[in-house]
Amino acid sequence: MKILRVDASAKRERSNSRALSRYFLERLREQRDDIEVDYLDLTLDTPEHVDEAFAIATYTAAHERTAQMNARLAASDALCARLLAADALVFAMPMYNWSMPSVFKAFIDNIIRTNLTYRFAEDGSVVGQLSRQKVLFITSRGADLRPGSPYERMDALTPALKAAFGFLGVAAPTFVDAQPLQFADQEARTEALERARVELDAVAKQWGQRVSGRSSASASASVACTVIG
C-alpha cells in the first residue's frame, strides 16, 4: 500500500497533528508489511499560491501551452501525480482560526486540476479521479467544536475539506475528532488525544484488512481525523 502522508502544522516536535499521523502509520504497519510512505511537509515544501500565470496556464489546453506555461504548472503536475499514484492519503493539519492552514489551502489550489484530478463526462458532470483512494484527515483543534458545543457552527474546516475532496471523488470521508486541546484544561486535553488514538487504532485495523492477500476494495472507507497543531 502506497501512502501519501502530508503534514501542514507550523509546529515541529510539539505538533499534535504530526504526532497523531506518525502514530497512525505505526499502528498501520503493525497490521500489514507492505506500507510505502511518500512524505510531504507543506511547511518546508510549500506550493506556490495561484497567480495570474498559473490561472492562465491551467485553463489553456495542454497542446496549446507554451514552454513557460508548462514550467509554471510543473510543480502542480508533480503533486497531482503523487496523489494519483497513492493508494491512500493521510493529511494532518491543525485548525487555524476555524479553518485550514494557508499552506494546505495552497496545496488544494494546486491539486484541483482539470483533466488531471477531475474530468468532465460527456454530459458535463464532474468525475473526480480520487475515488479509489482511502483518505484520512487528521486535524487538531484547540476549541471543542463537537455537536452541542457553543463553537459548533464555527467549524469551517470540515465542510471545506469535504467540498474540496468530494469534488475530486472522495465520496464519504469519516471524521474522528480530538478536541478540545487547550492547555488550560489538561484533563480534557489528555482525554481528547486518547480518544483520537483509539479511533486511529480502529482506522488502522480497517485499512489493514485484506482479501485473498490483496487490499480489500470494500474496506476503502475514507476517514478524516480531527485533532490540535
Residue, then its C-alpha position, 0 to 999 in steps of 0.5 A: m500500500k502506497i501512502l501519501r502522508v502530508d503534514a501542514s502544522a507550523k509546529r515541529e516536535r510539539s505538533n499534535s497533528r504530526a504526532l497523531s499521523r506518525y502514530f497512525l502509520e505505526r499502528l498501520r504497519e503493525q497490521r500489514d508489511d507492505i506500507e510505502v510512505d511518500y512524505l510531504d511537509l507543506t511547511l518546508d515544501t510549500p506550493e506556490h499560491v495561484d497567480e495570474a500565470f498559473a490561472i492562465a496556464t491551467y485553463t489553456a489546453a495542454h497542446e496549446r501551452t507554451a514552454q513557460m506555461n508548462a514550467r509554471l504548472a510543473a510543480s502542480d503536475a508533480l503533486c497531482a501525480r503523487l496523489l494519483a499514484a497513492d493508494a491512500l492519503v493521510f493529511a494532518m493539519p491543525m485548525y487555524n482560526w476555524s479553518m485550514p492552514s494557508v499552506f494546505k489551502a495552497f496545496i488544494d489550489n494546486i491539486i484541483r486540476t482539470n483533466l488531471t484530478y477531475r474530468f468532465a463526462e460527456d454530459g458535463s458532470v464532474v468525475g473526480q479521479l480520487s475515488r479509489q483512494k482511502v483518505l484520512f484527515i487528521t486535524s487538531r483543534g484547540a476549541d471543542l467544536r463537537p455537536g452541542s458545543p457553543y463553537e459548533r457552527m464555527d467549524a469551517l474546516t470540515p465542510a471545506l475539506k469535504a467540498a474540496f475532496g468530494f469534488l475530486g471523488v472522495a465520496a464519504p470521508t469519516f471524521v474522528d475528532a480530538q478536541p478540545l486541546q487547550f492547555a488550560d484544561q489538561e484533563a480534557r486535553t489528555e482525554a481528547l488525544e486518547r480518544a483520537r488514538v483509539e479511533l486511529d487504532a480502529v482506522a488502522k485495523q480497517w485499512g489493514q484488512r485484506v482479501s485473498g492477500r490483496s487490499s480489500a476494495s470494500a474496506s476503502a472507507s475514507v476517514a478524516c481525523t480531527v485533532i490540535g497543531 
